[in-house]
Amino acid sequence: MANKSLTDILLSERQLSNYEVSGFVTDQELTTRTNEAVSAYYDLVLEARETYFQKTFPFTLAGGYAGNSTPVPEDLYKVQFLDRNPGSSSVERVPTLPSEAERNHAPRRVYDWNPNGLVVLPPESSAGPYLLTYTPRAPVLMAPVVVRAVAPTVVPGPPIYPNLANEWRTATVFNALHSSSVQDDSKDFVFQFTAQMIAFGWTVKGSSDATTAAMDGFNRIVAYSNWTRPAGTSGPFSWLCLQNGAGAQVIFAVNTDNGGGVNWTIRFAPGGGYTGGSTTSTPTAATDYAPTIASSATVSAPFNGGSTGIGGIHRMVARVQVTTDVKQTRIMCMFNGVLFCMMSWETASRPVSGWAHPSFMAWDTGGDNPASPSTPIATENEWRSPFKLFPALTSFATTLMPLFTQIEGTNLAANESSVEVFTGVNALSGKYEIPPAPPALVNYDSYATSGQTGRHGSMSDVYVVPYGLALGSSWPPGSSDNSFNVFGNLIMPGDGNPVVTS
Amino acid sequence: MIDGVASGVWTLQAAALDQSYVGSPMTIAGSSFNNGNWVVASVLTAQTFTTVATPVNEEFSTAVTATFQPVGTIPALTDTLQPGALWIELFVAISILDKAEQDATSLQSRLALQTKRITDAMRYKQDEPKQVPLVGARRGGPGWRGGGGWV
């Protein structure tokens, strides 16, 4: 039977005194009385047997006037005795200082103590190992303090403005195009951006290198060549499961690996929970989704290069991913001045009511071949201007966000499909507070740099406003207190707050 | 504000921490990644703190509980105190009745019995009164096979 807790003791005390349901005495008062009783019981036992609660404290003195004392244990109540050379054949019981008058003239080795320390006299013969046997203080019973986590505090209001604390971290990865084969190109592509995801805060939950697989937090994909499916679609294959700061998990897995390139399986669990998995199967979760751009849960090689040149993977993630409520990871892949592939995993800060795990993913390849994408997402010039980001909002809405976007739950009105919720048009209409982050960042001056270069220099934290809004328009429009404007490196909140200048 | 762990900093909106919590043991339950025992290293605000060991970033659901034990205290009787549980309870029950100016004779009797039980159990057997030597017994007497005896 477990030892009695303070709660159980208080209940017994109330029962014994017939004050079980009375407010005559409070638990706080009873706790004080109980600790008094513990002390009294403690002394009662010590009186009968002094050694019952005894503890030991080993220490060594260097000797001399500067080395003949030691601090005593914090819980010391009373010293019982002191042994010198404990555990040896020459163990010696050291007597206490007989009187204060002998302190400076101790005829033999003695000790004295108080709560601040223990001293052995005379100093010149104090060196050696010691073992202090003592009685500790009576313990104090106290009920533990239990704090339960509460739901996030969601306060509708201005969005999080970019500032030095809530900035967007970016990284540009070069040479993602391996150019030795279409398989290697595609494997290196996925290897590069999953490595960047990990570098920016995603954690590895498990992996398979087609030889060993486990959800053990170990990353077996340490080189692009670890992405493989050597025996065809029925054999073992590589997969990698990552998790972001919001608990959402994504799985990348090789579906086919042949001369035509690599096809990938991508699965997404907004609430996480992937378990199991083997070299021949990916982990499963109670609620997960697969991109639906194709009839199957696979997508074409996102980067079947095959041509020479340099491809760029641009990673950006909100630094606030690990501090507050916006969580976003976007990967943009650029080649020859064209944005041909964009992936996004985002968590809404103010999601639709009833959405249990407000995360979603989006993926648009724009065509397999970056040198000649069948449907470019955007051209370089379209990305350059903060006021002319997309040719039209509908381009963003119809080509990017609806693809592979999955929403968990169906707590939406009949005319509010998941696609509609996440179209750029609706997001910008102010109807919903999602996506939480701006539609995009201006960060395509070159493969090598990110951010927007303006009159005051370059900055990477520029929110963009959609094409079609006039100078001075706010985002989102039609709202009284949650808008802001961006002009160069000035961010002007629409609610009267001070202008953000850095 | 979100309850959870971010960059080594714990946040619990319902907490009311102060510097006395530094060094406190803390037990986390219901978490996805941080269940187990921790020790508070520093208290940053009433709702934020760090631990000696580094936690994993996580947003807590409302199922997560953090249990703090104040420094230098225990939540239950130790093994060495457990035998005195009834004595402690009787001691306090009597003080309650005294406060209410009610008769505590019955409980006082039980406390006296418990006191004797405890002190008897704790006392060394050799501390007990010895058998008084039999004076005048002789070897070879009744019950003795040999000669001699005490004189």
Interface residues (C-beta under 8 A of the other chain):
Chain A: A2 N3 K4 S5 L6 D8 I9 S12 E13 R14 L16 S17 Y19 F24 V25 L30 R33 T34 E36 A37 V38 A40 Y41 Y42 L44 V45 E47 A48 R49 Y52 F53 P139 V140 L141 M142 A143 P144 V145 V146 V147 R148 A149 V150 A151 P152 T153 G201 T203 G245 A246 G247 G272 V322 T323 T324 D325
Chain B: M1 I2 D3 G4 A6 S7 L12 Q13 A14 A15 G30 S32 V56 N57 E58 E59 F60 S61 T62 A63 V64 T65 A66 T67 F68 Q69 P70 G72 T73 I74 P75 A76 L77 T78 D79 T80 L81 Q82 G84 A85 W87 I88 E89 L90 F91 V92 A93 I94 S95 I96 L97 K99 A100 L107 T115 I118 T119 M122 R123 Y124
